[in-house]
């Protein structure tokens, strides 16, 4: 694995966990608010950790106080709630809240609190700060003590730009003024990104507030941060709420409260996360032992990023066009102005941006972990990508929200790709990433990267001996997951884009509807029908099958979950494709087979007994209600996969509906099983054959059409004449059933898994990506339209398919002397001429 998201979180070393758990096994830590021996031990240890934190930033308790919070976001919120704001009125000068536009969302979000107390917020662009000397107030107004707050990041989490720490004193002294207004400026330095790889000396630079998160440094513990408050500023803070442990005394029956004298205790409401705080001690010890200190980390990570930036910025296509567009305010010449973050977008030969979700999927094939999107920094994203305020609002109306995979709108990127290095990163990580770019963009070129011996001179000087590689990324990837897997992306992962950005037509086909279609084309029929009773397991092929209100009957009614109830997909467990479920409608059972174990059966009839365990799970972040299928089947799957897992089934009492919209405001009410996006997935054999030809040409090996079809895990396979013509359909009719096309299926790495062996082959997604452009679309999603019919709802192989083209599709007009041929859906499937 190549982990390149250290700006998101550091990876924790095994030795840190071992030392921490050894500590817990040897000592009893009680609640620090009690007075017993174990509680006193906890209190004393916490105080020791506070001193260790101050030592790390080269300061003392005389100058700064450490207030523990749940993270840097909570620390920012605490400042916004307690800062001594003076609201706008006509009698006195009012406070201002100013922030650099290149700031994290959590900084910008402080304006929600300031607005509630009638304080004006002023965003300041980075380039404008350099001109702020012009805003210096006249000498006669410099005695005004109205408090203003200016917030800026020590390091941009978007581009890695390091902003001058000298701004702190220059703004506090009045040399720099973000806004020309009388008053006293206080400075909040957002150090969350900066301190992960750089030393911060609070003796030299003394901001009033420093919010931090410790997982950015150590990887563990998470959910713990701190606010470092300058002791000269702390008495000005005003706190209204008081929680457990903050009061020296109060009355329940009278409005009387007296706070504790300690600044930290006054602001730490309730029992702090004392065990996590104790873990910090081991974090500092481990970091020092492995690296020798933050100065070494600074130079080590910069050497890696400088090398990667240098190579990446010189890569070009054969036509001379650059392969990437790097978003940076520096040329990576010095670690004092640039952190170990590289932000970029990949371009094609014509200079058009390839969407970040596409790059992310390809990176996952190479087991490379990157970050994509806008990184909770809309201001920097707008600045570097040239996105206007109107663009952001339009994109939101088009369905794009922070964190989704809608990466291109109207041909323009909505975000980018970010890689970042940490103290565990190696030269091999950098080369692996660069080889990935070469393999996916320059497969025919012969690009040679600088050798390790020449490129690592700077790196080796920074850390001396290589850092011991005892982190869990390689050895314990399954045991200590880097991210909680919430949903099974499966074969149609990340396809919400089109469903959100396109308006779905609501017309219902009837005998009076005459679908427009190309003249002279051959009839389209259904060639294969597949259902997948257990999500992410093998397909069950049928020649005809009943249709239920959620799609094909029993399609994706079950799924395998881990011991935490989280769905397991082929992405985490490719061997699921070797599990073969078969539905026997006559005996009303599902038989599950796999090589090396005896078959096992599960009843189709839903268990409604009192003994069943009803639980909640998630599919693509949507809540579903399920029940457990019992110990016997759980033991069967656990033995087969070699890990603790269970089989669960969707409960019929819980209705999970599609959240797509039909028309402008009319919400759809289409029931879903445990599918990711839609009831059905359809692919076209003509599209398969074209892709097969391209893959065979690249691999030089023959490929069976049936095996390629199985990789795409479709419900319906049809034999349309032209490749990818299915993407032009708006609706289709098959027998008595009518379907609405709700968007294309955007593919992920599941198609790289051989359904016969469970082995991965990156060529399939890479070929699809190179032939289909910026999106790896293959197949279309269908939803059942409402149908009033007394006829049985059954899908059969051989049934004729009648498509309706999208309204904006260009149609080949027949010659004037030819009779026009239209396709009219009918029970007999006849073609009517008129």
PyMOL commands that set and color helices and strands:
alter all, ss='L'
color gray80, all
select helices_A, chain A and resi 14-26+37-56+72-82+105-108+111-116+126-129+132-135+139-141+167-172+194-196+215-218+231-234+263-267+274-291+294-314+356-365+378-385+389-397+427-441+452-455+457-463+472-475+490-492+496-501+574-578+631-641+685-699+705-711+725-728+749-752+763-772
alter helices_A, ss='H'
color red, helices_A
select strands_A, chain A and resi 2-3+64-69+96-100+120-124+147-153+184-190+209-213+225-230+247-251+256-259+324-326+341-347+353-354+368-369+371-373+408-409+412-413+416-420+524-531+540-542+544-548+551-552+558-562+580-584+589-594+597-603+614-619+622-628+645-650+661-662+666-667+680-684+716-718+729-734+737-746+777-784+794-796+800-805+821-822+832-833
alter strands_A, ss='S'
color yellow, strands_A
deselect
rebuild
show_as cartoon
